[in-house]
Amino acid sequence: MKLTYLIPLFAFLLPTLVIGYGVVIPHSQIAGVNSLTIGFGTTLLGACFAYLAGIRTVIKSPPGT
């Protein structure tokens, strides 16, 4: 897997983490470690797994082959 395949993932993940955990959550009623903040993190982790699984699928079987 090429490093360039991961650029869109990082372009999504980094701003989402910074905005979510750095701005939105600390200034809301759900601040702190609780089920909602853990759920937000696991949602992002699931998005990473889905992206990587999609990339692996396309690498194994490119479109048009």
PyMOL commands that place a pseudoatom at each C-alpha (Angstrom):
pseudoatom trace, name=CA, resn=MET, resi=1, chain=A, elem=C, hetatm=0, pos=[0.000, 0.000, 0.000]
pseudoatom trace, name=CA, resn=LYS, resi=2, chain=A, elem=C, hetatm=0, pos=[1.374, 3.374, -1.018]
pseudoatom trace, name=CA, resn=LEU, resi=3, chain=A, elem=C, hetatm=0, pos=[1.553, 6.235, 1.428]
pseudoatom trace, name=CA, resn=THR, resi=4, chain=A, elem=C, hetatm=0, pos=[-0.369, 8.427, -1.018]
pseudoatom trace, name=CA, resn=TYR, resi=5, chain=A, elem=C, hetatm=0, pos=[-3.430, 6.199, -0.537]
pseudoatom trace, name=CA, resn=LEU, resi=6, chain=A, elem=C, hetatm=0, pos=[-3.583, 7.321, 3.087]
pseudoatom trace, name=CA, resn=ILE, resi=7, chain=A, elem=C, hetatm=0, pos=[-3.612, 11.062, 2.390]
pseudoatom trace, name=CA, resn=PRO, resi=8, chain=A, elem=C, hetatm=0, pos=[-7.435, 11.289, 2.052]
pseudoatom trace, name=CA, resn=LEU, resi=9, chain=A, elem=C, hetatm=0, pos=[-7.840, 9.352, 5.297]
pseudoatom trace, name=CA, resn=PHE, resi=10, chain=A, elem=C, hetatm=0, pos=[-5.554, 11.721, 7.196]
pseudoatom trace, name=CA, resn=ALA, resi=11, chain=A, elem=C, hetatm=0, pos=[-7.187, 14.721, 5.517]
pseudoatom trace, name=CA, resn=PHE, resi=12, chain=A, elem=C, hetatm=0, pos=[-10.495, 13.555, 7.009]
pseudoatom trace, name=CA, resn=LEU, resi=13, chain=A, elem=C, hetatm=0, pos=[-9.259, 12.210, 10.328]
pseudoatom trace, name=CA, resn=LEU, resi=14, chain=A, elem=C, hetatm=0, pos=[-6.970, 14.970, 11.598]
pseudoatom trace, name=CA, resn=PRO, resi=15, chain=A, elem=C, hetatm=0, pos=[-9.375, 17.922, 11.261]
pseudoatom trace, name=CA, resn=THR, resi=16, chain=A, elem=C, hetatm=0, pos=[-12.221, 15.810, 12.632]
pseudoatom trace, name=CA, resn=LEU, resi=17, chain=A, elem=C, hetatm=0, pos=[-10.200, 14.894, 15.715]
pseudoatom trace, name=CA, resn=VAL, resi=18, chain=A, elem=C, hetatm=0, pos=[-8.998, 18.462, 16.262]
pseudoatom trace, name=CA, resn=ILE, resi=19, chain=A, elem=C, hetatm=0, pos=[-12.445, 19.992, 15.843]
pseudoatom trace, name=CA, resn=GLY, resi=20, chain=A, elem=C, hetatm=0, pos=[-14.269, 17.246, 17.746]
pseudoatom trace, name=CA, resn=TYR, resi=21, chain=A, elem=C, hetatm=0, pos=[-11.991, 16.728, 20.717]
pseudoatom trace, name=CA, resn=GLY, resi=22, chain=A, elem=C, hetatm=0, pos=[-10.336, 20.146, 20.691]
pseudoatom trace, name=CA, resn=VAL, resi=23, chain=A, elem=C, hetatm=0, pos=[-13.247, 22.505, 20.138]
pseudoatom trace, name=CA, resn=VAL, resi=24, chain=A, elem=C, hetatm=0, pos=[-16.723, 20.985, 20.166]
pseudoatom trace, name=CA, resn=ILE, resi=25, chain=A, elem=C, hetatm=0, pos=[-16.618, 18.415, 22.964]
pseudoatom trace, name=CA, resn=PRO, resi=26, chain=A, elem=C, hetatm=0, pos=[-14.756, 20.533, 25.550]
pseudoatom trace, name=CA, resn=HIS, resi=27, chain=A, elem=C, hetatm=0, pos=[-17.284, 23.348, 25.129]
pseudoatom trace, name=CA, resn=SER, resi=28, chain=A, elem=C, hetatm=0, pos=[-20.338, 21.129, 25.347]
pseudoatom trace, name=CA, resn=GLN, resi=29, chain=A, elem=C, hetatm=0, pos=[-22.238, 19.302, 28.065]
pseudoatom trace, name=CA, resn=ILE, resi=30, chain=A, elem=C, hetatm=0, pos=[-20.550, 16.006, 27.191]
pseudoatom trace, name=CA, resn=ALA, resi=31, chain=A, elem=C, hetatm=0, pos=[-17.035, 17.169, 28.115]
pseudoatom trace, name=CA, resn=GLY, resi=32, chain=A, elem=C, hetatm=0, pos=[-14.836, 14.552, 29.702]
pseudoatom trace, name=CA, resn=VAL, resi=33, chain=A, elem=C, hetatm=0, pos=[-14.381, 10.860, 29.134]
pseudoatom trace, name=CA, resn=ASN, resi=34, chain=A, elem=C, hetatm=0, pos=[-17.813, 9.268, 28.863]
pseudoatom trace, name=CA, resn=SER, resi=35, chain=A, elem=C, hetatm=0, pos=[-19.762, 6.996, 26.556]
pseudoatom trace, name=CA, resn=LEU, resi=36, chain=A, elem=C, hetatm=0, pos=[-20.434, 9.790, 24.047]
pseudoatom trace, name=CA, resn=THR, resi=37, chain=A, elem=C, hetatm=0, pos=[-16.799, 10.824, 23.622]
pseudoatom trace, name=CA, resn=ILE, resi=38, chain=A, elem=C, hetatm=0, pos=[-15.704, 7.189, 23.446]
pseudoatom trace, name=CA, resn=GLY, resi=39, chain=A, elem=C, hetatm=0, pos=[-18.441, 6.555, 20.873]
pseudoatom trace, name=CA, resn=PHE, resi=40, chain=A, elem=C, hetatm=0, pos=[-17.166, 9.469, 18.784]
pseudoatom trace, name=CA, resn=GLY, resi=41, chain=A, elem=C, hetatm=0, pos=[-13.670, 7.994, 18.849]
pseudoatom trace, name=CA, resn=THR, resi=42, chain=A, elem=C, hetatm=0, pos=[-14.839, 4.507, 17.923]
pseudoatom trace, name=CA, resn=THR, resi=43, chain=A, elem=C, hetatm=0, pos=[-16.875, 5.951, 15.062]
pseudoatom trace, name=CA, resn=LEU, resi=44, chain=A, elem=C, hetatm=0, pos=[-13.718, 7.529, 13.672]
pseudoatom trace, name=CA, resn=LEU, resi=45, chain=A, elem=C, hetatm=0, pos=[-11.828, 4.281, 14.190]
pseudoatom trace, name=CA, resn=GLY, resi=46, chain=A, elem=C, hetatm=0, pos=[-14.561, 2.422, 12.297]
pseudoatom trace, name=CA, resn=ALA, resi=47, chain=A, elem=C, hetatm=0, pos=[-14.294, 4.926, 9.444]
pseudoatom trace, name=CA, resn=CYS, resi=48, chain=A, elem=C, hetatm=0, pos=[-10.550, 4.231, 9.288]
pseudoatom trace, name=CA, resn=PHE, resi=49, chain=A, elem=C, hetatm=0, pos=[-11.124, 0.471, 9.117]
pseudoatom trace, name=CA, resn=ALA, resi=50, chain=A, elem=C, hetatm=0, pos=[-13.750, 0.900, 6.390]
pseudoatom trace, name=CA, resn=TYR, resi=51, chain=A, elem=C, hetatm=0, pos=[-11.448, 3.142, 4.336]
pseudoatom trace, name=CA, resn=LEU, resi=52, chain=A, elem=C, hetatm=0, pos=[-8.502, 0.770, 4.648]
pseudoatom trace, name=CA, resn=ALA, resi=53, chain=A, elem=C, hetatm=0, pos=[-10.666, -2.240, 3.778]
pseudoatom trace, name=CA, resn=GLY, resi=54, chain=A, elem=C, hetatm=0, pos=[-11.892, -0.425, 0.671]
pseudoatom trace, name=CA, resn=ILE, resi=55, chain=A, elem=C, hetatm=0, pos=[-8.367, 0.448, -0.406]
pseudoatom trace, name=CA, resn=ARG, resi=56, chain=A, elem=C, hetatm=0, pos=[-7.219, -3.156, 0.096]
pseudoatom trace, name=CA, resn=THR, resi=57, chain=A, elem=C, hetatm=0, pos=[-10.172, -4.425, -1.948]
pseudoatom trace, name=CA, resn=VAL, resi=58, chain=A, elem=C, hetatm=0, pos=[-9.376, -2.118, -4.853]
pseudoatom trace, name=CA, resn=ILE, resi=59, chain=A, elem=C, hetatm=0, pos=[-5.669, -2.998, -4.746]
pseudoatom trace, name=CA, resn=LYS, resi=60, chain=A, elem=C, hetatm=0, pos=[-6.447, -6.732, -4.866]
pseudoatom trace, name=CA, resn=SER, resi=61, chain=A, elem=C, hetatm=0, pos=[-9.011, -6.372, -7.648]
pseudoatom trace, name=CA, resn=PRO, resi=62, chain=A, elem=C, hetatm=0, pos=[-8.632, -3.124, -9.604]
pseudoatom trace, name=CA, resn=PRO, resi=63, chain=A, elem=C, hetatm=0, pos=[-11.684, -1.872, -11.523]
pseudoatom trace, name=CA, resn=GLY, resi=64, chain=A, elem=C, hetatm=0, pos=[-11.836, -3.012, -15.114]
pseudoatom trace, name=CA, resn=THR, resi=65, chain=A, elem=C, hetatm=0, pos=[-9.957, -6.255, -14.634]
for i in range(1, 65): cmd.bond("trace and resi %d" % i, "trace and resi %d" % (i + 1))
show_as sticks, trace
zoom trace
